[in-house]
């Protein structure tokens, strides 16, 4: 176990360093831009589309252990998560938690 601590710390530091550079660059470049500027609206739209695409890919073509869960259970959990998000005042945590619990429940019941 102690041999894995340096590897874990290396991965943690490398991950933080790789993302921190881009976050700081984004912070520096966004100074002076209005929140409703066309550029930031475009960036927001592109990032939303990327996340939507990744979620759809994960639901339809799941990696690892998620591939063992039935497609109907994955799609149903996704739909429930979206419904909870919308009905719960657009609270992301509520949608994610509801979808995760639905997925776990469906997998337990079906498998």
N, C-alpha and C positions, 0 to 999 in steps of 0.2 A: 504494500500500500504506500509506503514512503517513497518508493521509486517512481510512483506515478505523480507525486506532487510537483516536481519540477516540470514535467511534461504539461500538466494542467496549467501551471502558472505561465509557461511559455505560450500556450494556446490562448489563454486569457489576455495576456499582454499584447500578443500579436493581433488578436481580434479587436481589442480596444483601439490600438494604434491605427489599424487599417480603417476603422470607421470614424475615429475622431478627426482624422485629417479631412475627410470629406464634409463632416459636420461643421468644422471650423471654417473651411473654405466656403460652404454655403452661407454661413453666418456673415462672413466678410462680404460676400458678393451681394447679399440681399439687403444690405444697409441702404437706406434711401428709397427702397421700393415700397410703393403703397401696397397694402394687403389685398386690395382689389385690382391690382394692375393686371393687364392681359398676360404678361409673362408668368406671374405667379398663378393665375387661373389655369394657364396651360400646364404648368408643372404639376399642379394639384390634379388636373384631369388625367395626365399621363401616369402619375403615381397611383391613382385610384384604379385605372385600367390595368396596370401591372399587377396590383394586388388581386383584383377580380380574376384575372387570367390565371394566376398561381393557385388561387382557391379552387377555381373550376377544374384545373388540371389535377389537383390533389384529390378532388372528389371523384372525378371520372377515371383517372389513371393513378391510383394511390400507390405510394411506395411502402415497402416493408410490411409490417404487421397489419396496416390498414387495408392492404389488398385482400386480406382474409375476411373482411367484413362485407356483407352483401351490398350490392349497388343500391338497392332500395333503401337500406338502412342509412347509407351515407347521404343519399339525396334527401331522404326524409329529415335527417338531423340537420342538414344544411338549410332546408326550407323552414324548419322550426326555429333555427337560430335567426334567420332573416325576419321571421314573423315576430319573435320576441324582441328583436332589436327595434323594429318599427313600432310595435305596440307599447314598448317600454320607454318611449321618449328618446329613441335613438341612443340608448346606452349600450356601448360596445361590449362591456363586460357581461351584461345580461344576455346578449345574443350568443356570445362565445360560450359562456357557462351553460346555457340551455342546450346549445347544439352538442357540446361535449357530453353532457349528462344523457341526452337522447341517444347519442351514438353508443355510449357505454351500455345503456339499458337495452338498446336493440341488439347489440352484439351478445350480451349476456342471455337475452331471451331467445335469440335465434341460434346461438352457437353452443 
